[in-house]
Each structure stands twice: as C-alpha cells, then as structure tokens.
Amino acid sequence: MALAAIAYGVVVSQQGWWVAALTRLFPTTTGPVFPSATMADLVLRHLAIVGISSAITITIGIPLGVWVTRTSGRDFRELVAAGVDFGQTFPPVAVLALMMPILGFSIRTAVVALSLYGLFPVVSNTVAGLDAVPPAVLDSARGMGMGKWRILFTVEMPLAARVIMAGVRTSVIVNIGTATVAAVVGAGGLGDPIFAGINTQNLGYVFQGAVAAALLAVLADSVLAQVEQMVTPAGAS
C-alpha cells in the first residue's frame, strides 16, 4: 500500500508526464493541460479540503452516534437519523449556495458543506455497530464491575470498530469525489480543471481532474481498508 501511495505521489508530481499524455490523448485540443496550477498543487489542495471536512465529520459523527445509543440520547435517535439523512440527500451545491452569503467565497464554505454531507455513513454505522454488540457481553462486563464509560471504551467500541470504520471509509471516499464541487466557491482542488473544462469544452481539463480524483479515491479506499482490518479485534472479522 505504501508503494501505491508513493507511485501516486510520483505520478501527480510529474507535470511533464501529464503534458505528454494529455497532448497525445487529445491531439486536436489546443492546450489540453490545465494551465492555472500543477497537478501536484491541485491534489494537495484537494487533500486539504477532504482532510479537514472528513476530520470534522468524524469528530462530530462518532460521538453523535454514540450519544443516541445511550440513555440520555435515545429519545433523540429518530431526530438525529432524520437530520443526517437530510444532510446526505440535500445537494452539496445547494449547501454551498446557502453558505456563501454567510462564509463567503472560500474553502470554509466547501468544508461546511462536505462535513454535513459526510455525516450519514459515520453516524449510521456507529449506531449499527454499537447496536450489534451482544447484550450477553454487556451483561458480563457489568457483572465484572465495569462502569458505563469503561464498558463503552473497552468493550463496545472495540467490538463495533470495524462497522464504524466502514462508515468512515465510505464517508471519506464519497467526500473525495464530492469535493470537486468545492471549485464552485473558489476553494480549488481537482474540481478546478473539471469545471474549467466544462465551461470551455476542453475534455483534456475534465480528464485531468477526473482521473486524478478517481485514482485518489481508489488509493484512499485501499488505505482505509487496511486501517479497518487493523482496528478489528482478532476473531471479530
């Protein structure tokens, strides 16, 4: 996996390779390579948008999922489920439009929209994972004198870790593709060549941004799959 990450880094950092490849693929297109930024700059900007928004999603989503499975939050479970469902189905572009008057034409607007959009799989998988912990295991933990917080962190969370991580994995992968809309509010990233290509009918630009985003999603999925295996307790797979 490390080799795949290194290979991706090498590929996106070699601007000359992209120039040669896109010129060959689109010989009739004048200037098929996006001129405003190098591929490495676009990928790094895209990673920043995805990283910040995904971190916010995880920081909010996992505790929220835990809370609605506790006594204090069970009454709000349906409300939270409806809220994250709505966030998933509400188009990110519409969220961007609503946030722009408040946060302006910046990366902050994109981060807010993507953070809300990615909550559903994290919250729902956290709830599903915790609900799947066998009641007999919880009874045994209580019988051993464990308190509720110790049970949560030493019994429930480890047993639910694989399901929770699967939700995080889904959220991040979807985020990588959806983050291309960040270009609409001037946040940059791999959406810049895609939208520029659509506006100018330059397929080279679109291909450049789309291929780099797709390869990044595949790489991230593979990395997160390894993390998912690492957090799964022995015998729980």
C-alpha positions as CSV (number, residue, x, y, z in Angstrom):
1,M,0.0,0.0,0.0
2,A,2.9,2.3,0.7
3,L,4.2,1.6,-2.7
4,A,0.9,2.6,-4.3
5,A,0.9,5.9,-2.3
6,I,4.4,6.6,-3.4
7,A,3.5,5.7,-7.0
8,Y,0.6,8.1,-6.9
9,G,2.7,10.8,-5.5
10,V,5.3,10.4,-8.2
11,V,2.7,10.4,-11.0
12,V,0.9,13.6,-9.8
13,S,4.2,15.4,-9.3
14,Q,5.5,14.8,-12.8
15,Q,3.8,17.6,-14.7
16,G,5.7,16.7,-17.8
17,W,4.1,13.3,-17.9
18,W,0.7,14.8,-17.8
19,V,1.5,17.2,-20.6
20,A,2.8,14.4,-22.8
21,A,-0.1,12.1,-22.0
22,L,-2.9,14.6,-22.5
23,T,-1.3,16.0,-25.6
24,R,-1.3,12.5,-27.1
25,L,-4.8,11.7,-25.9
26,F,-6.3,15.0,-27.2
27,P,-4.2,15.9,-30.2
28,T,-6.9,18.2,-31.7
29,T,-7.4,20.2,-28.5
30,T,-5.4,23.3,-28.1
31,G,-3.8,23.3,-24.6
32,P,-5.3,20.2,-23.1
33,V,-3.4,20.6,-19.8
34,F,-5.0,22.9,-17.1
35,P,-2.6,25.9,-17.0
36,S,-3.6,27.6,-13.7
37,A,-1.9,25.1,-11.4
38,T,0.3,22.0,-11.5
39,M,-1.3,18.6,-10.8
40,A,0.6,18.3,-7.5
41,D,-0.9,21.6,-6.4
42,L,-4.4,20.6,-7.3
43,V,-4.1,17.2,-5.5
44,L,-2.6,18.8,-2.3
45,R,-5.4,21.4,-2.3
46,H,-8.0,18.6,-2.8
47,L,-6.4,16.6,0.0
48,A,-6.6,19.6,2.3
49,I,-10.3,20.1,1.6
50,V,-11.1,16.4,2.1
51,G,-8.9,16.0,5.2
52,I,-10.4,19.0,7.0
53,S,-14.0,18.2,6.2
54,S,-13.6,14.5,6.9
55,A,-11.9,15.2,10.3
56,I,-14.9,17.4,11.2
57,T,-17.4,14.8,10.1
58,I,-15.7,12.1,12.2
59,T,-15.3,14.3,15.2
60,I,-19.0,15.1,15.2
61,G,-20.4,11.9,13.7
62,I,-18.9,9.2,16.0
63,P,-19.8,11.0,19.3
64,L,-23.3,11.7,17.9
65,G,-23.8,8.1,17.0
66,V,-22.6,7.0,20.5
67,W,-24.8,9.5,22.2
68,V,-28.1,8.4,20.6
69,T,-27.3,4.8,21.8
70,R,-27.1,6.0,25.4
71,T,-30.0,6.6,27.8
72,S,-29.5,10.4,27.6
73,G,-29.8,10.4,23.8
74,R,-32.2,7.6,22.8
75,D,-35.2,10.0,22.7
76,F,-33.3,12.0,20.0
77,R,-32.4,9.0,17.9
78,E,-35.0,9.4,15.2
79,L,-34.4,13.2,15.1
80,V,-30.7,12.7,14.6
81,A,-31.3,10.0,12.0
82,A,-33.6,12.3,10.1
83,G,-31.1,15.1,10.3
84,V,-28.2,13.1,8.9
85,D,-30.5,11.6,6.2
86,F,-31.4,15.1,5.1
87,G,-27.8,16.2,5.1
88,Q,-27.0,13.3,2.8
89,T,-29.8,13.9,0.4
90,F,-29.5,17.7,0.3
91,P,-27.3,18.5,-2.7
92,P,-23.8,19.8,-1.7
93,V,-24.1,22.6,-4.3
94,A,-27.3,23.8,-2.7
95,V,-25.5,23.9,0.7
96,L,-22.7,25.9,-0.9
97,A,-25.2,28.4,-2.2
98,L,-26.8,28.7,1.2
99,M,-23.4,29.1,3.0
100,M,-21.9,31.6,0.6
101,P,-23.7,34.7,2.0
102,I,-22.5,33.7,5.5
103,L,-19.0,32.3,5.0
104,G,-18.2,33.9,1.6
105,F,-16.4,32.6,-1.4
106,S,-13.8,30.4,0.3
107,I,-12.7,27.0,1.4
108,R,-14.7,27.3,4.6
109,T,-17.9,27.2,2.7
110,A,-16.8,24.0,1.0
111,V,-15.7,22.4,4.3
112,V,-19.0,23.1,5.9
113,A,-21.0,21.6,3.0
114,L,-18.8,18.5,2.8
115,S,-18.8,17.9,6.5
116,L,-22.6,17.9,6.6
117,Y,-22.8,15.7,3.6
118,G,-20.5,13.0,5.0
119,L,-22.2,12.6,8.4
120,F,-24.8,10.0,7.4
121,P,-22.5,6.9,6.9
122,V,-20.4,7.8,10.0
123,V,-23.4,8.3,12.3
124,S,-25.5,5.4,11.0
125,N,-22.6,2.9,11.1
126,T,-21.6,4.0,14.6
127,V,-25.2,3.3,15.7
128,A,-25.3,0.0,13.9
129,G,-22.0,-1.2,15.3
130,L,-22.9,-0.4,18.9
131,D,-26.4,-1.9,18.5
132,A,-24.8,-5.1,17.3
133,V,-22.8,-5.7,20.4
134,P,-24.3,-8.8,22.1
135,P,-26.3,-8.0,25.2
136,A,-24.7,-11.0,26.9
137,V,-21.3,-9.4,26.5
138,L,-22.5,-6.2,28.1
139,D,-24.1,-8.1,31.0
140,S,-20.8,-9.9,31.6
141,A,-18.9,-6.6,31.6
142,R,-21.4,-5.2,34.2
143,G,-21.0,-8.4,36.2
144,M,-17.3,-7.8,36.3
145,G,-17.9,-4.4,37.9
146,M,-17.2,-2.3,34.9
147,G,-18.7,1.2,34.8
148,K,-20.6,2.5,31.7
149,W,-17.6,4.5,30.4
150,R,-15.2,1.6,30.8
151,I,-17.7,-0.7,29.0
152,L,-18.0,1.8,26.2
153,F,-14.3,2.2,25.5
154,T,-13.0,-1.3,26.4
155,V,-15.9,-3.5,25.2
156,E,-18.4,-1.7,22.9
157,M,-16.2,0.5,20.8
158,P,-13.6,-2.3,20.0
159,L,-16.4,-4.7,19.0
160,A,-18.1,-2.0,16.9
161,A,-14.8,-0.7,15.5
162,R,-15.0,-2.5,12.1
163,V,-18.5,-1.3,11.4
164,I,-17.7,2.2,12.5
165,M,-14.6,2.3,10.3
166,A,-16.6,1.0,7.3
167,G,-18.8,4.1,7.7
168,V,-15.7,6.4,8.0
169,R,-14.3,4.7,4.9
170,T,-17.5,5.3,2.9
171,S,-17.7,8.9,4.0
172,V,-14.1,9.7,3.0
173,I,-14.4,8.1,-0.4
174,V,-17.6,9.9,-1.2
175,N,-16.0,13.1,0.1
176,I,-13.1,12.8,-2.4
177,G,-15.5,12.7,-5.3
178,T,-17.9,15.3,-4.0
179,A,-15.1,17.7,-3.0
180,T,-14.7,18.5,-6.7
181,V,-17.7,20.9,-6.2
182,A,-15.5,23.0,-4.0
183,A,-14.3,24.7,-7.1
184,V,-17.7,26.4,-7.4
185,V,-16.8,28.6,-4.3
186,G,-13.2,29.1,-5.3
187,A,-11.8,26.5,-2.9
188,G,-9.7,24.9,-5.6
189,G,-8.7,21.3,-5.8
190,L,-9.3,18.8,-8.6
191,G,-12.7,20.4,-9.4
192,D,-10.9,23.4,-10.9
193,P,-9.9,21.7,-14.2
194,I,-13.2,19.8,-14.3
195,F,-15.3,22.9,-14.2
196,A,-12.9,24.8,-16.4
197,G,-13.1,22.0,-19.0
198,I,-16.9,22.0,-18.9
199,N,-17.0,25.8,-19.3
200,T,-14.5,25.8,-22.2
201,Q,-15.5,22.4,-23.7
202,N,-11.9,21.2,-23.1
203,L,-12.0,17.5,-22.5
204,G,-8.4,17.5,-21.6
205,Y,-9.1,19.6,-18.5
206,V,-12.0,17.3,-17.5
207,F,-10.0,14.2,-18.0
208,Q,-7.1,15.6,-15.9
209,G,-9.2,16.4,-12.9
210,A,-11.5,13.3,-13.1
211,V,-8.7,10.7,-13.4
212,A,-6.6,12.2,-10.6
213,A,-9.7,12.3,-8.3
214,A,-10.7,8.7,-9.2
215,L,-7.2,7.4,-8.6
216,L,-7.1,9.3,-5.3
217,A,-10.4,7.7,-4.2
218,V,-9.1,4.2,-5.1
219,L,-5.9,4.8,-3.1
220,A,-7.7,6.2,-0.1
221,D,-10.2,3.2,-0.2
222,S,-7.3,0.8,-0.1
223,V,-5.5,2.6,2.7
224,L,-8.7,2.8,4.8
225,A,-9.4,-0.9,4.2
226,Q,-6.1,-1.7,5.8
227,V,-6.9,0.6,8.7
228,E,-10.3,-1.2,9.0
229,Q,-8.5,-4.5,9.3
230,M,-6.1,-3.1,11.9
231,V,-8.9,-1.8,14.2
232,T,-10.9,-5.1,14.0
233,P,-10.2,-7.2,17.1
234,A,-8.9,-10.7,16.5
235,G,-11.7,-13.2,15.9
236,A,-14.2,-10.4,15.1
237,S,-13.7,-10.4,11.3
